[in-house]
Amino acid sequence: MTTKSVAELLSEDVKLQDVTVKGWVRTFRANRFIALNDGSTINNIQCVVDFENFEEALLKRITTGAAIEVMGELVESQGKGQSVEIQVKSIEIHGDSDPEAYPIQPKKHTFEFLRENAHLRTRTNTFSAVMRLRSSLSFAIHKYFNDNGFYYMHTPIITGSDAEGAGEMFRVTGLDPKNPPLNEDGEIDYKQDFFGKETNLTVSGQLEAETYAMSLGKVYTFGPTFRAENSNTSRHLAEFWMIEPEVAFMDLAGNMDLAEDFMKSVLSYVLKHNREDLEFLDKRLQEEEKKLPQAQRSPMNLIDKIKFVVDNNFKRVSYTEAIEILRNSKPNKKKKFNYIIEEWGADLQSEHERFLVEKHFKCPVILFDYPANIKAFYMRLNEDGKTVRAMDILFPGIGEMVGGSQREERLDVLKEKMVALDIPEEELWWYLDLRKYGTAVHSGFGLGFERLVMFTTGMGNIRDVIPYPRTPQNAEF
């Protein structure tokens, strides 16, 4: 007898037959009804037990969390809430679960409690839905790039350069922390370290991806990145995943086209393939928002918010135009913004980005041509000498989703910018080589994967969209 998943058994074209299913007990009611889930769907399958046919000792082991195997006949359900159920003929216990000690009881738990039990939290409906969506989004990302002729590259996790220039990096060393070797100046001698130089965990694979784009044409990275930012907020992680495509012979306009098409494709995929999970999370979010004051509630439900991105063309607006809109907006004039926009050059906050998307343009927005002094050194300088060919994509409810730029392909200009920002040429000699040997216009962008998962699932804390969050003072599991 072939073992079937719960998702297969609940599908519309399933045949009524003898079946075997394996999973974990969610509930066992009245010594008769087992709600069984195997992770393949948010829905449980009901297994109906005739207790007279089973020993009492076996039935007592069917507790919440226990791993069991059920064999029986799949029949049309007699009750409400499910189309089919299993009339149980035999049960095998694969793993017992102590009902007194098992943390994930059939009741509502706080997210904080579930983070403390992150190894078990995917046995709840909310987290199983979130992680299935995370998996589907990941697949959709790889599928999009594969279908569009990109090559997947694995950029180094250990690096000697700081791509973002922020300096918030985790050091990687093999030196004895109690007795490191010192140089003549009394400083740690990293020449004696494992790699012969000071190294860190990467904050981005972009610079290395650029080198491959300048030979393979279209590449992308999708891997872990790290930032030693001591920020304990709901939007920061010390370890997170980044998607970073880089394309040769593509300017900023092409970069915006690519990013818009990419985001619509990925979100369309989960709308099609993860409908049940999205509907469950949408309902959960609506229930949570009922507890909030009207002013704090989202103007769109979860699925409508995703469709808002998929169905609308992204409005392209220069930073300069956006600043004027914000300066003259009612929230700014009435000082309703937490950060008042007073002059050109301000670094936009989430509240400004959301105003542009949700109130002013009422569609996703791409801002471009930002002030050079608030953007990274590798972004191409415009002819005005004060802005760069950068772009950010803004979504409802979250603000910035994607950040990218046309890269600076001119050797002399890039060198000048590195000198101004005190970035040593010897650290990035290989990056400068790209501008010496066959330089060309090229562009790319970065998307924080966890931010995308937050947007898609409606989860309010980034720690709840990654299996095991790494945050200040926390590296559990």
N, C-alpha and C positions, 0 to 999 in steps of 0.2 A: 504494500500500500504506500503510495507516494505521499511524502509529507508536503503539505501546502502551507503557505503563509496566510495569516489572517486577511491581508489585503486581497489575496487571490480568492479566498473563500467568500469574501463579501462583494466581489465584483459581480456585475450584472449578468455575465454569461456563464457563471459557474453552474456545474451540473450537480444535481442532488445525487449523492453517492456516499459510500464509506470513505472516510478521510482520517488523516492523522495530522495533528497540529501541535506545535511545541511553543511554549511561552511562559510568561510570568503571571501569576494570579494577581489581579487587581482587587477583586472582592470575591467572597464566597458566602452567598446569602441562604439562610434557611436550610443549610445542609443540602441544597438542591441546585442553586444557580451559580456557576463559576463565570466570572467575567475575566477572559483571558486576552492578554495582549503580547505581541511578539516584536513590537517596534516597527513593523512594516506599514502601519497606518495608525492614525489617531484613534480609530474605533476599536473596541473590544469585540470579540465574538462570544456569544453566550453559549456555555456548555451546560446542558441539563442533565443532572445526575439523579438516577433513581436510587436513593440511599439504601433501600432494602437489598440492592444487589452488591453493596460494597461493605467491607469491614469497617467498623467504627474507627479502628486505629488508623486506617488509611485516610479516612475523611478528616480526622483531626489534624493531619499533616498538610491539608490543603488550606494554607494560610496566606495572607497578603504578602507578596514578595517571593513565594515559593516558585521554583522552576518545575514545570510538569509537562508531561506528554499525554495528550488525550487522543484516543481512538474512538470513532463512533460514526453515526450516520448523519450526514448533513441533510436537514429537512427544512421545510418552510416554517418560519417562526409562528408560534401561537400567540405571542405577546407583542406589545408595541415597542417601537424603537429599533427593531432590526428585521431584516427580510428573511434571514436564515439563522438557524442555530444548530448545535450538534447534540444529538441524543447519545449520551456517553455510554460506551460499551466497556471500555477499560481505561485505567489511569495509571501512569507511572510517575513516581516522584523522582525528579533528577536532583533537586536540591531543596532542602528544608529552609524555612525562614522563621526565626523566633518571633512570634507575634507581639511579644512584650518589648523586644529590643529593636525591631525593624523601624528605622527612622521615618520611612515614607509611608505613613498611614493614609487611609482613604479619607482625607480631610484637607482643608486648605492650609498650606504652609506659606510662611513669608519667604520672599526671595532671599533674604539674608540667611535664613535657616537653610535654605536649599543650597546656597553657595558654600556653606559650612559642610554640606554633604554632597558636594559636586559629583562625587563618584557614583551617586545613586539618583541624582536629580532628573536624569533623562527617563526615569520610570514614571514621571508625571506627564500629563497631557501637554502642558505648556512647553516644557523643555524638550520633549520628544518632537513636538511640532517645530520648534525653533531649530533644532539640530538637523532635522530632515530638510528644512528650507536652506540651512547653511550648506548642506551637501549638494542640493539641487542648484543653488547659485554658483557653487564652485564648478560643478559640471558644465553649467551653461556658459560660464566664462571661458573655460577651455574649449568648449564646442565652438563658440563664436570665433575665437582667434584661429582655431584649426580650419574652420570653414572659410576664413578670409585670408588664408595664405601666410599666417604668422608662424614663426618658429619659436618654440618654448625653450628658454634657456634658464639654467640654474646659476644665479649670481652668487658670489661668495658670501657666507655668513660672517666670516672673520675678515676684517679689512683694516688697512692702514690709513684710510682716508675718511673724512667726514663730509658726506655728500651735501648735507644741508647746512653745514657751517654753524650749527647750534652748539656743538661741543658737549651735548648731553648724551654721552655714549658709555657703554659698559666696557671696561677694560678686560682684555683677555691676556693672561700671563701665566707662565709656568715657573716664575721665580718664587723663591722662598719668601713668604710674606713677613716672616720674623727676622730674616737676615738677607735682604736683597743685596746684590752687588752694587757698589757705588762707583761713579766715575771721579775724575780729579776734582770736579766742582762739588762733590758730596751729594750729587743727585743720583737717582736710580739709573743704572747703566743697562738700558734696554737692548744694547748690542749683544748682551749675553743672554737675552731672553730666547725663548723657543724659536721665534721667527726672526730674530736679529733686529727687531725694531718694535716700537710701541704699536700694539694692535687692539682693536675693539670689535664689538659686535656691530653689524651693519645697521644703519638707519634707513638705507635705501639701496636698491639694486640699479638705480637709474644710470649712473655713470658707466658701469660695466655694460649695461644693456645698450648704451649708445655705441660702444665699440663694436658690438655685434651687428647692430643695425647698419653700420657703415660698411658691412661686407655681405650680410645676409638680407638686407633690405627692410624686412619687417620682423621684429622679434617682440617677445613679451616675457616678463618675469611674473611669478606668482609665488611668493615665499615669505618666510618669517622675517620681521624686522624688529629692531629693539631701540628703545629710547629711555635713557636714565633720567627722565623728568619726574621730579618728586611732586607729582600732582595726584591727589587722591579724589578725583572727581568722577562723575558717572560717565565721562566721555574719554577718559585716558587709560591706557594700558602700557605696561613696560615692554610687553611682547605682543605683537600684532602682525597681521598678514597684509601684504601690499600687492596690488596688481599694477604693473608698470609696462605699458607698451612703448616702443620706440620705433619710429619709421623714418627711413631715409627719403630724401627728395619730397618731403611733405612740409608745407608751411602751416601757419597758425590756423588759417581757414580750414585746411584739410584736417587738422588736429581736432577742431571743434566738430566737424562732420563725423569723424571717426568716433569721438567720445559720445556724441548724441546717439548715433546708431547703435553703438555698443550697449549703452545703458537701456535703451528701449528693448533691444533684443533679449538681454538677460532677464529683465523684469517680465517681459512677455512670456518667457519660458516658464517661470514659476506660477504665473497666473494660469497657465494651461495645465501644468503638471502637479501643482501642489494646492489645488483648490480647497480641499477639505481642511488642510492645515491652516491656510490663510483665513478661511471662514471661522474656524475655531478661535484663532488669535484676534480676528476682527471683533468677534463677539466678546471675548475677554477684555479687550481694550475699551469697548463701549461700556461695559459694566464698571470698569475702573473709573472711567471719565464721569460717570454719573455722580461719583463722590466728590468731584471737583467743582469749584465755583464756575459759573457759566463762562466767565472771561478766560478761564484757563483751559477750557475744552478745545479740542482740535476742531477746526471747521469742516474737516473731512474724515470719514472713517478710513480704516486701513486699506481696504481694497480700492476705494475711490481715490485714495492718495497715490497708490501705485498706478492706477489707470490714468490719473492726472499727468503722470510723467510719460506713460506710453502713448497716450492719445494726442498730446499737444506738441506742437513745434516749439523748440527752445528759442526764446527771445535772446538775441545777441545785442549787448549793450556795452558801450565803453565805460571804463571806470569813471572817467570824467563826467559823462552823462549821468551815471548812477549817483555820483556825489551831489550833483545839482538837484536831482529828484529827491534825495534824502534830506538835503539842507532845507528844501522848501516844503517838506512833508509836514502834515499836522502833528504827528508824534514828536518830530524834532522841534518844531516851533513851540509846542506846548510842553516841551521837556519831558515827554513820556518815555523816550528812550533812556536807558541806563547810561549809554555813551552818546553824548550829543555830538552831532556832526557839525563842525564849525568851519573847516577849511579843507581844501584839496590836500591829499597826502595821508588822510586818516586811514588806519587799518580797519576795515569793516568787521563788525561783530555779527554774531548769529542773528541778533534781533534786526539788524539792518538788512541782512540777506533775506530773511524770511519776509520782511515787509515788501521787498521788491517782488518776491515770488507770489506771496499769498494775497497781498493787498493791491499793489500797483499794477503789475503786468498780468497777474492771474494765470501764470504758466511758468514752467521751469525757465531759468535765466542763465545765460552764459555772459559773465563779465570778462572784459579783455582790456589789454593795454594798461596795466597797473603801474604805479610809481616804482621806479627802479629800486629805491632805498628800502622798500618793504618786501622785496622779492629776492630770490637766490641769485648767486653770481653767474650761473650758467644760462640765464634767460637772455634772449637776444635783445640788445638795446635798440630802441626805435630811433628814427632820424632826429626826433626832437631832443634827444640826449637825456630825457628825464623819465621816460616810460619804457617798459619792456613788453615784449610780445608774450605776455602771460595770459592765462585764462583760467577761470574758476566756474564750475557748474553748480548752480544753487537749486536745491530741492525744497519742497514744502516740508514744514515740521522740523527740519534738521539744519537747513542752511547749506554751507559748502559740502558738496559730495565728492567732486573731482577737482584736482588742481593740476595744471599742466602748462606747457609753453612751447614756443619755437625756441630751439637751443641756439646759443651764440656760436656760429660757425666760423667767425673771423678771428684768426689767431691774435692779431694785434689788439683788438678790442677785448678779447677774453683775458689776455695777459694784463691789460690795464686794470680790468675789474678785479683780478686776483691780487694785484699789488695794492689796490685801494682797500681791499678787505683783509689784507695780511695773510693770504693763502699762499704758502710756499710752492714755487713751481716744481721743486724736486719731488714733492708728494704726488703731484698729478702730471708728471712728465708724459705718461702714456696717454692721458686725456688730451693734452696739448698736441700730441702727435697726430690725432685725428684731424686737426686743423692744418697740419703740414702736408699730409699725404692724401690728396683726393677729398678735400673738404667739400661739403655740400649742405644745403638747407636740410634740416631734420627737426623732428618734433616728437613730443610724447606727453604722457600724463600719468598721474598716480591716483589710485583709488584705494582708500583704506577699506579692506574687506569687511571688517567688523562694523564699520559705519554703514555699509550697504546692508548688512544683515539686520542692523538695528532699524533701518528705514523700512525694510521689507517685512519685518516681524512685529513692529510697533513696540519693541522692548525699550524701556527707558534708561537702562543701565548697560553700558558696554560689557560689563562683567558677566552678563547673562546671555551673551551671544557667542562666547568662545568656551570650549570645553573646560579649560582650567586657567582662569585669569591670573596674570602676573601683575601685581600692583605693589606700591610701597608697603614694606613690612609683610608681604604675603607671597609665598611661593609654595603653598600647600599642594599636595598631590603630585 
